[in-house]
C-alpha cells in the first residue's frame, strides 16, 4: 500500500465508503482503493479476475453520482463479461446500465439509435473499439462522460 493508502487507513472517515454500494459492501482495502483512485483521477488497478474490480468500479461510480446524479460513465469489457457484469454493476452501483457488443444488430439498436444516451453506464465490448460506427458516435458524445473504466479488456 502506498503512502496515500496508509494515510487513508488512519482516517476514520474512509469507513463511510463501506456502505456506499446499493448492493454489496466494499471491504476495508477496497474503500481505500476507491478513495485513492478518486484522489488521483487516473488509476490502473491490476488485480486478478474475481478480486473485486467491478465493485471498485461500482464504488467510484456511486461516489461520483452522489456528487452529481447526472454523470455518465463508459465501461469497456471483454465480450464474455456481457453475461454477468452489466447486472452485477447495476445492482452494486444502483444505476442503469446498457451493454452492447460490436455486432451490427447491437450497434444499430443501442448505439446508432442513440439509446445509449439514456443510460448512466454504457458498457461496450473491447471489439467495439474496432467498430468505426461505434467510435464515431462515442467521439461525438465524449464530453458527456465523467469517466472511462476498462475492466479486463
N, C-alpha and C positions, 0 to 999 in steps of 0.2 A: 504494500500500500504506500502511495506517495505521501508527501507532506500535507497536501490538501486533504486527502482522505483521513490522515491521522488527526488533523485539526477538526474535521467534521465529526469524527467519532467522539471527541471530547466534549462536543456541544450537546446540550440536552435537546435542542430543538430539532435535530435531524430525525429523532424518533417520530416526529409528526408524519413523515413520509410513509411509515409502516402501514398506515391506513388509507393511503391516497387512492388506491385502486378501487374500482367499482366492484370487482370480484377478485378475491385472492388478496395476498398480502406480500409486500416487499419485506425480505428479511434484512437484517442489520446492514450487511455489506452491500446489498442491492440498493438500499436507500442512500448509502454513501456514494455509490457509483452514479446514481441518478443526479444527486446534487453536484458531484464533480463534473459530470458531463454538461449540466446546465451552466455551471460556472465557466467552463472552458469554451462553450459554444461550438466546439468541434471535438469529436472524440472517435476513437476506434476502440471497440471492446472485442477482445479476442478470447471468447470462451468456447468450449466445445459445445456441440449440439446437445440440447437438453439441460443446459446450465442456467437458463432463465433470461436469455437476451430479449425474448419477446416481452417478458414482464418489465424489463428495463425500459424498452421502447414504450410500453403502456404507461409506465411511471412518468416518463418525460412528456408524453402526450398529455396525460392528465394534469401535470403541473402547468404546462403551457396553456391548456384550455381553461384551467382555473383562473389564470391571469387574463385571458381573452377568449371567450367562448366561441368566437368566430374564426379562430385559427384553423388552418388546414395542413395536412401532412401527406407527403408522398413516401410510400414504402416500397422497396424493391426486394423481391423474394425469389427463391427458386420455384419452378413450376410445381414440384412435389409438395410444396408448402401450402398450395391453394386448398388442399383438402381440410386443413385444420387451423392454420394460422389466422385467417381472417376472423373466424368465430372466436378464437382464443383472445385475439386483440380486442374485438368488440366487447366481449364480456369483461376483460380486465380494465380497459380504458374507459368503458361506458360510453362509447360513441359509435356512430355508424361508419361502416367500412364497406367499400366496394372493391372487389378484387377482379382483375382481368388477366387473361393470358394474351398471347400475341396472335392467336388465330384470327382470321378475317371476320368471322361472325362475332366474336367477343369484342374486337376493336370497333366494329360498326355499332354494336349495341351499347357499349359502355363508354367509348371514347368519342367517336365521331358524332354521336348523338348529343354529346355534352352532358350525359348522365353523371359522369364522374364529378362534375362541379357541385352536385347536391350532397356530397359525402365529406365528412370530416377527414377520413383517411382514404386515400386512393392507393390501392396496393396493386402493383404491376409485377409481372414476372421479369426476370432478367432478359428473357427473349424479347420483350417489348423494346429494349434498348436498341435492337437492330431493326425495328419497325419504323420506317420514316413517317408514317401517318401518326403513330402514337407520339413520337418525339416532336414532331411539328406542333401537335396540339398541346403537349406539355410545355413546349417553349413559349407558346402564346400565353399560357396561364402560369408561367413560372413565378410571377410576383404574388400569386395567391397562396403560395406555400410557405409555411413557417419553418419547416424542417424536412430534410430528406433522410430517411432511415434505410439503411441497406442491411438486410438480415440474411446471412448465409449466402448471399449472391456474390 
